[in-house]
C-alpha cells in the first residue's frame, strides 16, 4: 500500500499544466515541501518536469496531509503563471545560500558600504538632536527672562 493516495489528477490544457491533488499518509508535521516534491515525482514518474507544491495542509487529529501540486513541462511557463515568492521559498532550502566567491565578495562590500552610510546617518541625526536640544534650552531661558521683566512692570502700576 502506497503512502500517497490520489484524490484528483487533472490535465489543465488552458494553462499547460497537470494539477495533482493527493493525500499523504503518516507524515503529518514531518513532511517538507522538497521531500513532498521528491515523493510525487517518484510516485507519478515525473522526472525532469517542474513540480510546484501549491498547498500542503495537515488534517486536524489525523496523520494525513492534503496536498496540491502543479506539474509543468517548462520552468519558464511555470514562472509566468505562479507568483515569484513561491519560487523564492522553494530555492532557499535547496541551497540558495551557495554563491560564487565573486558574488560573495561583492555582497560583503555592499554590506560594508551600507553599514558606513548607516553610521553616517546616525551621526547626522545625533548632531541634529544635539542642535535641537540646544535650541530648546535657549527657548526655555528666553521666556524666563520675559517673565522677570514683566513682573516689575506690574508692581509699578
One Martini backbone bead per residue (centre of mass of N, CA, C, O) as a GRO file, in nm:
protein
  157
    1UNK     BB    1   0.095   0.037   0.023
    2UNK     BB    2   0.061   0.360  -0.028
    3UNK     BB    3   0.116   0.692   0.090
    4UNK     BB    4  -0.023   0.778  -0.182
    5UNK     BB    5  -0.338   0.942  -0.251
    6UNK     BB    6  -0.550   0.998  -0.509
    7UNK     BB    7  -0.792   1.243  -0.579
    8UNK     BB    8  -0.661   1.421  -0.825
    9UNK     BB    9  -0.608   1.423  -1.199
   10UNK     BB   10  -0.539   1.709  -1.397
   11UNK     BB   11  -0.560   1.844  -1.723
   12UNK     BB   12  -0.450   2.176  -1.807
   13UNK     BB   13  -0.464   2.317  -2.117
   14UNK     BB   14  -0.471   2.623  -2.079
   15UNK     BB   15  -0.197   2.613  -1.870
   16UNK     BB   16  -0.005   2.374  -1.918
   17UNK     BB   17  -0.102   2.158  -1.683
   18UNK     BB   18  -0.075   1.956  -1.390
   19UNK     BB   19  -0.321   1.856  -1.140
   20UNK     BB   20  -0.242   1.747  -0.809
   21UNK     BB   21  -0.439   1.563  -0.574
   22UNK     BB   22  -0.341   1.457  -0.240
   23UNK     BB   23  -0.262   1.198   0.001
   24UNK     BB   24  -0.055   1.181   0.291
   25UNK     BB   25   0.056   0.926   0.494
   26UNK     BB   26   0.215   0.962   0.820
   27UNK     BB   27   0.350   1.293   0.784
   28UNK     BB   28   0.249   1.482   0.987
   29UNK     BB   29   0.479   1.748   1.053
   30UNK     BB   30   0.740   1.620   0.863
   31UNK     BB   31   0.683   1.742   0.590
   32UNK     BB   32   0.841   1.869   0.316
   33UNK     BB   33   0.834   2.012   0.014
   34UNK     BB   34   1.079   1.865  -0.115
   35UNK     BB   35   0.988   1.581  -0.031
   36UNK     BB   36   0.718   1.589  -0.180
   37UNK     BB   37   0.834   1.619  -0.462
   38UNK     BB   38   0.986   1.352  -0.465
   39UNK     BB   39   0.742   1.167  -0.418
   40UNK     BB   40   0.577   1.255  -0.667
   41UNK     BB   41   0.790   1.194  -0.888
   42UNK     BB   42   0.798   0.886  -0.824
   43UNK     BB   43   0.496   0.805  -0.835
   44UNK     BB   44   0.446   0.965  -1.139
   45UNK     BB   45   0.692   0.990  -1.320
   46UNK     BB   46   0.844   1.320  -1.316
   47UNK     BB   47   1.107   1.340  -1.454
   48UNK     BB   48   1.209   1.673  -1.552
   49UNK     BB   49   0.991   1.821  -1.406
   50UNK     BB   50   0.790   2.080  -1.281
   51UNK     BB   51   0.731   2.101  -0.929
   52UNK     BB   52   0.458   2.262  -0.748
   53UNK     BB   53   0.380   2.346  -0.427
   54UNK     BB   54   0.081   2.490  -0.320
   55UNK     BB   55  -0.050   2.271  -0.103
   56UNK     BB   56  -0.008   2.197   0.255
   57UNK     BB   57  -0.238   2.008   0.463
   58UNK     BB   58  -0.331   1.945   0.774
   59UNK     BB   59  -0.511   1.718   0.959
   60UNK     BB   60  -0.708   1.714   1.220
   61UNK     BB   61  -0.623   1.429   1.412
   62UNK     BB   62  -0.440   1.342   1.164
   63UNK     BB   63  -0.185   1.173   0.956
   64UNK     BB   64  -0.261   1.396   0.723
   65UNK     BB   65  -0.192   1.516   0.385
   66UNK     BB   66  -0.294   1.778   0.183
   67UNK     BB   67  -0.218   1.809  -0.171
   68UNK     BB   68  -0.101   2.055  -0.414
   69UNK     BB   69   0.008   2.012  -0.757
   70UNK     BB   70   0.219   2.143  -1.009
   71UNK     BB   71   0.282   2.042  -1.355
   72UNK     BB   72   0.558   2.121  -1.560
   73UNK     BB   73   0.756   2.128  -1.850
   74UNK     BB   74   0.820   2.442  -1.802
   75UNK     BB   75   0.971   2.687  -1.613
   76UNK     BB   76   0.887   2.945  -1.758
   77UNK     BB   77   0.581   2.894  -1.737
   78UNK     BB   78   0.569   2.874  -1.429
   79UNK     BB   79   0.675   3.168  -1.372
   80UNK     BB   80   0.428   3.308  -1.513
   81UNK     BB   81   0.187   3.173  -1.328
   82UNK     BB   82   0.362   3.211  -1.072
   83UNK     BB   83   0.467   3.334  -0.798
   84UNK     BB   84   0.784   3.432  -0.699
   85UNK     BB   85   0.772   3.355  -0.393
   86UNK     BB   86   0.755   3.048  -0.427
   87UNK     BB   87   1.038   3.012  -0.553
   88UNK     BB   88   1.203   3.135  -0.325
   89UNK     BB   89   1.120   2.925  -0.108
   90UNK     BB   90   1.234   2.678  -0.268
   91UNK     BB   91   1.541   2.782  -0.297
   92UNK     BB   92   1.647   2.805  -0.008
   93UNK     BB   93   1.682   2.494   0.073
   94UNK     BB   94   1.857   2.405  -0.180
   95UNK     BB   95   2.092   2.660  -0.193
   96UNK     BB   96   2.083   2.981  -0.191
   97UNK     BB   97   2.362   3.022  -0.023
   98UNK     BB   98   2.508   2.944  -0.269
   99UNK     BB   99   2.808   3.105  -0.385
  100UNK     BB  100   3.012   3.281  -0.538
  101UNK     BB  101   3.293   3.445  -0.463
  102UNK     BB  102   3.234   3.714  -0.607
  103UNK     BB  103   2.951   3.758  -0.489
  104UNK     BB  104   3.033   3.759  -0.192
  105UNK     BB  105   3.224   4.004  -0.206
  106UNK     BB  106   3.015   4.208  -0.309
  107UNK     BB  107   2.822   4.184  -0.066
  108UNK     BB  108   3.023   4.274   0.149
  109UNK     BB  109   3.073   4.552   0.029
  110UNK     BB  110   2.779   4.649   0.043
  111UNK     BB  111   2.744   4.615   0.349
  112UNK     BB  112   2.971   4.809   0.435
  113UNK     BB  113   2.850   5.056   0.296
  114UNK     BB  114   2.584   5.052   0.451
  115UNK     BB  115   2.706   5.085   0.731
  116UNK     BB  116   2.845   5.354   0.681
  117UNK     BB  117   2.587   5.510   0.609
  118UNK     BB  118   2.445   5.453   0.877
  119UNK     BB  119   2.650   5.596   1.057
  120UNK     BB  120   2.623   5.876   0.928
  121UNK     BB  121   2.323   5.910   0.986
  122UNK     BB  122   2.343   5.885   1.293
  123UNK     BB  123   2.532   6.128   1.335
  124UNK     BB  124   2.342   6.337   1.210
  125UNK     BB  125   2.112   6.296   1.411
  126UNK     BB  126   2.270   6.367   1.665
  127UNK     BB  127   2.340   6.658   1.586
  128UNK     BB  128   2.049   6.751   1.554
  129UNK     BB  129   1.964   6.689   1.842
  130UNK     BB  130   2.166   6.874   1.980
  131UNK     BB  131   2.066   7.134   1.846
  132UNK     BB  132   1.775   7.106   1.945
  133UNK     BB  133   1.843   7.116   2.247
  134UNK     BB  134   1.975   7.394   2.244
  135UNK     BB  135   1.724   7.547   2.146
  136UNK     BB  136   1.538   7.463   2.377
  137UNK     BB  137   1.707   7.597   2.602
  138UNK     BB  138   1.682   7.885   2.488
  139UNK     BB  139   1.372   7.905   2.502
  140UNK     BB  140   1.348   7.865   2.808
  141UNK     BB  141   1.513   8.120   2.891
  142UNK     BB  142   1.350   8.351   2.758
  143UNK     BB  143   1.079   8.337   2.921
  144UNK     BB  144   1.208   8.396   3.193
  145UNK     BB  145   1.296   8.689   3.128
  146UNK     BB  146   1.013   8.803   3.069
  147UNK     BB  147   0.891   8.753   3.343
  148UNK     BB  148   1.089   8.932   3.499
  149UNK     BB  149   1.013   9.198   3.343
  150UNK     BB  150   0.699   9.197   3.404
  151UNK     BB  151   0.685   9.212   3.711
  152UNK     BB  152   0.782   9.513   3.763
  153UNK     BB  153   0.551   9.653   3.606
  154UNK     BB  154   0.318   9.566   3.788
  155UNK     BB  155   0.421   9.707   4.046
  156UNK     BB  156   0.418  10.008   3.933
  157UNK     BB  157   0.099  10.022   3.891
   0.00000   0.00000   0.00000
